[in-house]
Amino acid sequence: MFFLVNSHHNIFFDVFFYLITELGNTWTYIIVVIISLFLPRKFTLILLTGLAISTILAQGLKHFVFDDAARPLAYFQDNTVVHHMEGSARLMRHSFPSGHSVSAFTLAAILLCVFNQRKFDLIWLFLAILVAWSRVYLGQHFVGDVVFGSFLGVFSGTISVILWSGAHPKFEKPLIKFNFTKKK
């Protein structure tokens, strides 16, 4: 399955998936958390809790349980069989689970559960799937890494939403209020 995704590449998709994979990075979460400061506090707390749960689970598995899980570049002796973009990290270990997939699906699960707006639900899910796919396309992970990471992300996001579902009404106010209208 890895080669089915990784071996079909061209310059357009190299650049496209290189950019898409960034949506699973920590910076994306930081930007979303900053934006959430202008939304109800409950949403910020759900995001931070989801980030904490997913990070602890994913990094715990990566570094303590599956520390020796080889990435595709390390697994295959002949590195020419793995499509890998010049300039991207040549990671060798900590393949399982895919942290980008965990992050993307945690965020998608939270957005789906909290906002529950049909017009955006498929977009969040599609973006998370693209992030997971990008990790295999770029030769950073095996399919099993991203599939498990995706499930772990959905679990983390859902647990976070459940934990804050009964929050006090005071958490409905934003942390930062910004008045867009001029007072005379």
C-alpha positions as CSV (number, residue, x, y, z in Angstrom):
1,M,0.0,0.0,0.0
2,F,2.9,2.4,0.8
3,F,4.3,2.2,-2.7
4,L,0.8,2.6,-4.3
5,V,0.7,6.1,-2.7
6,N,4.4,7.0,-2.6
7,S,5.5,5.9,-6.1
8,H,3.0,8.0,-8.0
9,H,4.4,11.5,-7.9
10,N,5.0,14.7,-9.9
11,I,6.2,18.2,-9.2
12,F,2.7,19.6,-8.7
13,F,1.8,17.1,-6.1
14,D,5.3,17.3,-4.5
15,V,4.7,21.0,-3.8
16,F,1.0,20.5,-3.0
17,F,1.5,17.7,-0.4
18,Y,4.6,19.5,1.0
19,L,2.3,22.5,1.8
20,I,-0.6,20.3,3.0
21,T,1.6,18.4,5.4
22,E,2.2,21.6,7.2
23,L,-1.4,21.7,8.3
24,G,-0.5,18.9,10.7
25,N,2.3,20.8,12.3
26,T,2.3,22.6,15.7
27,W,2.1,26.0,14.0
28,T,-1.4,25.2,12.7
29,Y,-2.6,24.4,16.2
30,I,-1.0,27.6,17.6
31,I,-2.8,29.7,15.0
32,V,-6.1,28.0,15.6
33,V,-5.7,28.4,19.4
34,I,-4.9,32.2,18.9
35,I,-8.1,32.5,16.8
36,S,-10.0,30.6,19.4
37,L,-9.2,33.3,22.0
38,F,-11.9,35.4,20.3
39,L,-14.5,32.6,20.5
40,P,-16.1,31.1,23.5
41,R,-13.6,30.0,26.2
42,K,-15.0,26.5,26.1
43,F,-13.7,26.1,22.5
44,T,-10.2,27.2,23.5
45,L,-10.2,24.8,26.4
46,I,-11.4,22.0,24.2
47,L,-8.6,22.7,21.7
48,L,-6.0,22.9,24.5
49,T,-7.2,19.7,26.1
50,G,-7.4,17.9,22.7
51,L,-3.8,19.1,22.0
52,A,-2.6,17.8,25.4
53,I,-4.3,14.4,25.1
54,S,-3.2,13.8,21.5
55,T,0.4,15.0,22.2
56,I,0.8,12.8,25.3
57,L,-0.6,9.8,23.6
58,A,1.2,10.2,20.2
59,Q,4.6,11.2,21.6
60,G,4.3,8.6,24.4
61,L,3.7,5.8,21.8
62,K,6.4,7.2,19.5
63,H,9.2,7.5,22.1
64,F,8.4,4.9,24.7
65,V,6.4,2.1,23.2
66,F,7.4,2.1,19.5
67,D,10.8,3.9,19.8
68,D,12.4,1.7,17.2
69,A,9.7,1.9,14.6
70,A,11.6,2.7,11.4
71,R,10.3,5.2,8.9
72,P,10.3,4.2,5.2
73,L,13.8,5.7,4.5
74,A,15.3,3.6,7.2
75,Y,13.2,0.5,6.6
76,F,14.1,0.1,2.9
77,Q,17.8,-0.5,2.4
78,D,17.6,1.0,-1.1
79,N,16.6,4.6,-0.5
80,T,16.0,5.1,-4.2
81,V,12.7,3.1,-4.0
82,V,11.2,5.7,-1.6
83,H,10.1,9.0,-3.1
84,H,11.4,11.7,-0.8
85,M,11.5,15.4,-1.6
86,E,14.8,17.2,-1.5
87,G,14.9,19.7,1.4
88,S,12.4,17.8,3.6
89,A,13.5,16.1,6.7
90,R,15.1,12.7,6.3
91,L,13.6,11.1,9.5
92,M,14.5,7.6,10.3
93,R,12.7,6.6,13.6
94,H,9.6,7.3,15.6
95,S,7.3,6.4,12.7
96,F,4.3,5.0,14.7
97,P,1.9,6.8,15.0
98,S,2.0,9.7,12.6
99,G,2.0,12.9,14.7
100,H,0.7,15.0,11.8
101,S,-2.2,12.6,11.3
102,V,-3.0,12.7,15.0
103,S,-2.9,16.5,15.1
104,A,-5.0,16.9,11.9
105,F,-7.7,14.5,13.0
106,T,-7.8,15.8,16.6
107,L,-8.5,19.3,15.2
108,A,-11.0,17.9,12.6
109,A,-12.9,15.9,15.3
110,I,-13.1,19.0,17.6
111,L,-14.3,21.3,14.7
112,L,-16.9,18.7,13.6
113,C,-18.2,18.1,17.2
114,V,-18.2,21.7,18.3
115,F,-19.4,23.6,15.3
116,N,-21.4,20.8,13.6
117,Q,-22.1,22.8,10.4
118,R,-22.7,20.5,7.5
119,K,-21.2,23.0,5.0
120,F,-17.8,22.8,6.7
121,D,-17.8,19.2,8.1
122,L,-16.6,17.6,4.9
123,I,-13.9,20.3,4.5
124,W,-12.4,19.6,7.9
125,L,-12.5,15.8,7.3
126,F,-11.1,16.2,3.8
127,L,-8.2,18.4,5.0
128,A,-7.3,15.9,7.7
129,I,-7.3,13.0,5.2
130,L,-5.1,15.1,2.9
131,V,-2.6,15.6,5.8
132,A,-2.5,11.9,6.5
133,W,-2.1,11.0,2.8
134,S,0.7,13.6,2.5
135,R,2.7,11.8,5.1
136,V,2.8,8.6,3.0
137,Y,3.2,10.5,-0.3
138,L,6.2,12.3,1.1
139,G,7.8,9.1,2.3
140,Q,7.7,10.0,6.0
141,H,5.2,7.3,7.2
142,F,3.7,3.9,6.3
143,V,-0.1,3.7,5.8
144,G,-0.5,1.9,9.2
145,D,1.2,4.9,10.9
146,V,-1.3,7.4,9.5
147,V,-4.4,5.2,9.9
148,F,-3.7,4.6,13.6
149,G,-2.7,8.3,14.0
150,S,-6.0,9.3,12.5
151,F,-8.0,7.1,14.9
152,L,-5.9,8.4,17.8
153,G,-6.7,11.9,16.7
154,V,-10.5,11.3,16.5
155,F,-10.3,9.7,19.9
156,S,-8.4,12.6,21.4
157,G,-10.7,15.2,19.9
158,T,-13.8,13.4,20.9
159,I,-12.6,12.8,24.5
160,S,-11.7,16.5,24.8
161,V,-15.2,17.6,23.6
162,I,-16.9,15.1,26.1
163,L,-14.7,16.4,29.0
164,W,-15.9,20.0,28.4
165,S,-19.5,19.2,27.4
166,G,-20.9,20.1,30.8
167,A,-18.8,23.3,31.2
168,H,-20.3,26.2,33.2
169,P,-22.0,28.9,31.1
170,K,-19.2,31.4,32.1
171,F,-17.0,29.5,29.6
172,E,-19.3,30.6,26.8
173,K,-17.7,34.1,26.8
174,P,-14.5,34.7,24.8
175,L,-11.2,35.3,26.6
176,I,-10.6,38.3,24.4
177,K,-13.4,40.6,23.4
178,F,-13.0,42.7,20.3
179,N,-15.5,45.3,19.5
180,F,-15.8,45.9,15.7
181,T,-18.1,48.8,16.0
182,K,-17.0,52.4,16.8
183,K,-18.4,54.0,19.9
184,K,-19.4,57.7,19.6
